[in-house]
Amino acid sequence: MQSDLIIINDFCDRCHVDPSFIMELEEDGL
């Protein structure tokens, strides 16, 4: 799971996506 957080952080940095938006997607079961 640690690597997933790193990937998400890198994704947010590159795409300027709000981390809370990512969390909402994960809660939806993406």
N, C-alpha and C positions, 0 to 999 in steps of 0.2 A: 504493500500500500504506500510505503514511503516514496517509491519511484513514481507512483501515480500522481502524488502531490507535486513532485518535481516537474513532471510532464505538464500538469495543469498550470503550474506557475509559469513555466516557459511559454506555454500556449497563450496565457493571459498577457505576458510581456510582449509577445510578438504581434498578437491580434488586438491588444487593448480591450480584452473582454473583461467585464466585471466579474471577479471571483464568485460573488454571490449568485450570479447567473449560472455559472458552472455547477454550483451546489444544487440549484433548483433542478437542473437537468439530471443530476445524479439521483436526486430524490424521486424523480419521475421514472427512474429505472433505465436511463440511457446506457 
